[in-house]
């Protein structure tokens, strides 16, 4: 009987994991946990990447060439600004009220056109697209003014909040922005600016005459007055 008890004890002891085995198991467990977390993270990232984005409405050639403007197309003088909503100099120029003074002084004789040249901040291209989405709903200039007022807050959530603030149809606006509907529109303007040799903002054309930098009121008047006398030539 004593011999059998000693044998059973030996068997029981041999069936239990050794201290070394327990240590090895405890070391392996965190490794498997890490691998599991990596797999879960990969699945989540893959799901987000494959999640369908809203389908963009194609932009035709006529829309690409359709720029936001103030003043009649028959005006003798057309001023084109290549601007960036993230540009502090552009913002300062607009806040100075020079554009409003020009429009007030010359009325229907001058037309002012906006083209996107988003080269200053990482948020600039998306802000430019948002402006074009607002233009689709007939409120570009309200949106333009609000962006300059609230800059540098130009994140996607900010852009959507501004759309709500000025009373846009937010369902249409968000679909337009999220789908990248106006990436091509913005790029069309950007390539036009680069082709003209512009490298910074703001840049201008006054009846196709290049003008670099934010012009003072007097500079614009000195360009506009002779053009009105000569019939825009």
C-alpha positions as CSV (number, residue, x, y, z in Angstrom):
1,X,0.0,0.0,0.0
2,X,2.8,2.5,0.9
3,X,4.5,1.6,-2.3
4,X,1.3,2.3,-4.4
5,X,0.9,5.7,-2.7
6,X,4.5,6.7,-3.6
7,X,3.8,5.7,-7.2
8,X,0.6,7.7,-7.4
9,X,2.4,10.7,-5.9
10,X,5.1,10.4,-8.5
11,X,2.6,10.2,-11.3
12,X,0.6,13.1,-10.0
13,X,3.7,15.2,-9.7
14,X,4.9,14.3,-13.2
15,X,1.5,15.3,-14.7
16,X,1.7,18.9,-13.3
17,X,3.6,21.5,-15.5
18,X,7.1,22.3,-14.3
19,X,8.0,25.8,-13.2
20,X,9.9,26.3,-16.4
21,X,6.9,25.3,-18.5
22,X,4.6,27.7,-16.6
23,X,7.0,30.5,-17.2
24,X,7.2,29.7,-20.9
25,X,3.4,29.6,-21.1
26,X,3.1,33.0,-19.4
27,X,5.6,34.5,-21.8
28,X,3.8,33.1,-24.9
29,X,0.4,34.4,-23.8
30,X,1.1,38.1,-24.3
31,X,2.6,37.3,-27.7
32,X,-0.6,35.7,-28.9
33,X,-2.6,38.5,-27.4
34,X,-0.6,41.0,-29.4
35,X,-1.1,39.0,-32.6
36,X,-4.8,38.9,-31.9
37,X,-5.0,42.7,-31.5
38,X,-3.0,43.2,-34.7
39,X,-5.4,41.0,-36.6
40,X,-8.5,42.8,-35.2
41,X,-6.9,46.2,-36.0
42,X,-6.2,45.1,-39.6
43,X,-9.8,44.0,-40.1
44,X,-11.1,47.3,-38.8
45,X,-8.8,49.3,-41.0
46,X,-9.6,47.2,-44.0
47,X,-13.3,47.6,-43.4
48,X,-13.0,51.4,-43.2
49,X,-10.9,51.5,-46.4
50,X,-13.4,49.5,-48.3
51,X,-16.4,51.3,-47.0
52,X,-18.1,52.9,-50.0
53,X,-17.8,56.7,-50.4
54,X,-20.7,58.6,-51.7
55,X,-20.7,58.5,-55.5
56,X,-19.6,61.8,-57.0
57,X,-21.7,63.4,-59.7
58,X,-19.5,64.0,-62.8
59,X,-18.6,67.6,-63.6
60,X,-18.9,68.6,-67.2
61,X,-16.7,71.0,-69.1
62,X,-19.2,73.8,-68.8
63,X,-19.2,73.5,-65.0
64,X,-15.4,73.4,-64.9
65,X,-15.3,76.8,-66.7
66,X,-18.1,78.3,-64.6
67,X,-16.4,80.5,-62.0
68,X,-18.1,82.4,-59.1
69,X,-18.3,86.0,-60.2
70,X,-19.7,89.4,-59.1
71,X,-20.8,91.8,-61.9
72,X,-22.1,91.3,-65.4
73,X,-20.2,89.3,-68.0
74,X,-20.5,92.4,-70.3
75,X,-18.3,94.5,-68.0
76,X,-15.4,96.2,-69.8
77,X,-12.9,95.2,-67.0
78,X,-12.7,91.8,-65.5
79,X,-10.6,91.2,-62.4
80,X,-9.8,87.5,-61.7
81,X,-8.4,86.5,-58.3
82,X,-6.6,83.2,-57.8
83,X,-7.1,82.7,-54.1
84,X,-6.7,80.3,-51.2
85,X,-9.0,80.1,-48.2
86,X,-6.0,79.2,-46.1
87,X,-4.0,82.2,-47.2
88,X,-3.7,84.9,-44.5
89,X,-2.7,87.5,-47.1
90,X,-5.8,86.7,-49.1
91,X,-7.9,87.0,-46.0
92,X,-6.4,90.3,-45.0
93,X,-7.0,91.7,-48.5
94,X,-10.7,90.8,-48.5
95,X,-11.1,92.1,-44.9
96,X,-9.6,95.4,-46.0
97,X,-12.7,95.9,-48.2
98,X,-10.8,96.8,-51.4
99,X,-13.0,94.6,-53.5
100,X,-16.2,96.2,-52.1
101,X,-14.7,99.6,-52.8
102,X,-14.0,98.8,-56.4
103,X,-17.4,97.3,-57.0
104,X,-19.1,100.3,-55.4
105,X,-17.0,102.8,-57.4
106,X,-17.3,101.2,-60.8
107,X,-20.6,99.3,-60.6
108,X,-21.4,97.3,-63.7
109,X,-18.2,98.4,-65.5
110,X,-16.2,95.9,-63.5
111,X,-16.6,92.1,-63.0
112,X,-14.8,90.2,-60.3
113,X,-14.1,86.5,-60.7
114,X,-12.9,83.9,-58.2
115,X,-10.6,81.0,-59.1
116,X,-9.2,78.5,-56.7
117,X,-5.5,78.3,-56.2
118,X,-5.2,76.1,-53.0
119,X,-1.5,75.9,-52.4
120,X,-0.9,77.4,-48.9
121,X,-2.2,74.9,-46.3
122,X,-3.1,71.1,-46.3
123,X,-6.7,72.1,-45.7
124,X,-6.9,74.5,-48.6
125,X,-7.9,72.0,-51.4
126,X,-10.8,70.6,-49.4
127,X,-11.9,74.2,-48.4
128,X,-11.8,75.1,-52.1
129,X,-14.0,72.1,-52.9
130,X,-16.4,73.1,-50.2
131,X,-16.6,76.6,-51.8
132,X,-17.6,75.0,-55.1
133,X,-20.2,72.8,-53.4
134,X,-21.7,76.0,-51.9
135,X,-21.6,77.6,-55.4
136,X,-23.7,74.7,-56.7
137,X,-26.4,76.0,-54.3
138,X,-26.0,79.6,-55.2
139,X,-24.2,80.7,-52.0
140,X,-20.6,80.9,-52.9
141,X,-20.0,84.4,-51.7
142,X,-21.7,83.9,-48.4
143,X,-19.6,80.8,-47.9
144,X,-16.4,82.6,-49.1
145,X,-16.9,85.4,-46.6
146,X,-17.6,83.0,-43.7
147,X,-14.5,80.9,-44.5
148,X,-12.3,84.0,-44.3
149,X,-14.0,85.1,-41.2
150,X,-13.5,81.8,-39.4
151,X,-10.1,80.8,-40.8
152,X,-7.9,79.0,-39.9
153,X,-10.6,76.6,-38.8
154,X,-10.9,74.7,-42.1
155,X,-11.3,71.1,-41.1
156,X,-14.0,69.0,-42.7
157,X,-16.3,69.3,-39.7
158,X,-15.8,73.1,-39.8
159,X,-16.6,73.2,-43.5
160,X,-19.8,71.3,-42.9
161,X,-20.8,73.4,-39.9
162,X,-20.4,76.6,-42.0
163,X,-22.7,75.1,-44.6
164,X,-25.4,74.7,-42.0
165,X,-24.8,78.2,-40.7
166,X,-25.5,79.9,-44.0
167,X,-28.6,77.7,-44.7
168,X,-27.3,75.3,-47.3
169,X,-29.0,71.9,-48.0
170,X,-26.5,70.0,-45.8
171,X,-27.4,66.6,-47.3
172,X,-26.5,67.8,-50.8
173,X,-23.5,69.7,-49.5
174,X,-22.1,66.8,-47.4
175,X,-22.5,64.4,-50.3
176,X,-20.8,66.8,-52.6
177,X,-17.8,67.3,-50.3
178,X,-17.5,63.7,-49.1
179,X,-17.5,62.4,-52.6
180,X,-14.9,64.7,-53.9
181,X,-17.3,66.0,-56.5
182,X,-15.3,69.1,-57.2
183,X,-11.7,67.9,-57.0
184,X,-11.6,68.2,-60.8
185,X,-13.1,71.7,-60.7
186,X,-10.5,72.9,-58.2
187,X,-7.6,71.2,-60.1
188,X,-8.8,72.9,-63.3
189,X,-8.3,76.3,-61.6
190,X,-5.0,75.3,-60.1
191,X,-3.6,74.2,-63.4
192,X,-4.8,77.4,-65.0
193,X,-2.9,79.4,-62.4
194,X,0.3,77.4,-62.8
195,X,0.1,77.7,-66.6
196,X,0.0,81.5,-66.2
197,X,3.2,81.4,-64.1
198,X,1.6,82.1,-60.7
199,X,3.3,80.5,-57.8
200,X,1.6,82.1,-54.8
201,X,-1.6,83.7,-53.5
202,X,-3.2,86.0,-54.0
203,X,-2.5,86.4,-57.7
204,X,-4.7,88.4,-60.1
205,X,-5.5,89.1,-63.7
206,X,-6.9,92.5,-64.8
207,X,-8.2,92.0,-68.3
208,X,-5.6,89.2,-68.6
209,X,-2.8,91.3,-67.3
210,X,-1.0,89.5,-64.5
211,X,-0.8,91.1,-61.1
212,X,1.1,89.4,-58.3
213,X,0.2,90.0,-54.7
214,X,-2.6,91.9,-53.0
215,X,-3.1,95.2,-54.8
216,X,-3.9,98.4,-52.9
217,X,-7.0,100.3,-54.1
218,X,-4.9,102.9,-55.9
219,X,-3.1,100.2,-57.9
220,X,-6.3,98.7,-59.1
221,X,-7.7,102.1,-60.0
222,X,-4.6,102.9,-62.0
223,X,-5.2,99.8,-64.0
224,X,-8.9,100.0,-64.4
225,X,-9.3,103.7,-65.4
226,X,-7.2,103.5,-68.6
227,X,-9.0,100.2,-69.6
228,X,-12.4,101.9,-69.3
229,X,-11.2,104.8,-71.4
230,X,-9.9,102.4,-74.1
231,X,-12.9,100.2,-74.0
232,X,-11.2,97.4,-72.1
233,X,-8.2,97.1,-74.5
